[in-house]
């Protein structure tokens, strides 16, 4: 009720927006490189071949270790 009266966005919206801003800052090297996680962006060669998307799409990083096999 108060959010509508004061015309404020919801907490879910603010968190999502904040996450998107942080990803943008990390991807565009606005933060210190040594303290931020490394994001893998698509190469411009791949984006030229494909018709959908852009060169700023993130590549999902796969885990190298399967911890379930250990236990």
C-alpha positions in Angstrom: 0.0 0.0 0.0 2.8 2.4 1.0 4.7 1.6 -2.2 1.8 2.6 -4.4 1.1 5.8 -2.4 4.8 6.9 -2.5 5.2 5.6 -6.1 8.3 3.4 -5.1 9.4 0.2 -6.9 9.2 -3.1 -5.2 12.2 -4.8 -3.4 12.4 -7.5 -6.1 12.6 -4.8 -8.9 15.3 -2.9 -7.0 17.4 -6.0 -6.4 17.1 -7.1 -10.1 18.0 -3.6 -11.2 21.0 -3.5 -8.9 22.2 -6.9 -10.1 22.0 -5.7 -13.7 23.9 -2.5 -12.9 26.7 -4.5 -11.2 27.0 -6.9 -14.1 27.3 -4.0 -16.5 30.0 -2.4 -14.4 32.0 -5.7 -14.2 31.6 -6.4 -17.9 32.6 -2.9 -19.0 35.6 -2.9 -16.6 34.3 -0.1 -14.4 35.4 -1.9 -11.3 38.9 -3.0 -10.2 39.8 -6.1 -12.3 41.6 -7.8 -9.4 38.6 -7.8 -7.0 35.8 -8.7 -9.4 34.9 -12.1 -10.9 36.0 -12.7 -14.5 33.0 -12.7 -16.9 33.3 -14.4 -20.2 31.8 -12.4 -23.1 31.1 -13.7 -26.6 33.8 -12.9 -29.1 32.9 -10.5 -32.0 33.7 -13.3 -34.5 30.9 -15.5 -33.1 28.4 -12.6 -32.9 29.2 -11.7 -36.6 28.3 -15.3 -37.7 25.1 -15.6 -35.7 22.1 -13.5 -36.5 20.7 -13.2 -33.0 22.2 -11.6 -30.0 25.2 -9.3 -29.5 28.8 -9.4 -28.5 27.9 -8.5 -24.9 26.2 -11.8 -24.1 27.7 -13.7 -21.3 29.0 -17.3 -21.8 28.0 -19.6 -18.9 31.0 -20.9 -17.0 31.0 -24.6 -16.3 32.5 -26.0 -13.1 35.6 -28.1 -13.7 35.1 -30.4 -10.7 32.3 -32.8 -10.0 32.0 -32.8 -6.2 29.2 -35.2 -6.1 31.6 -38.0 -7.2 33.8 -37.5 -4.1 31.0 -38.2 -1.6 
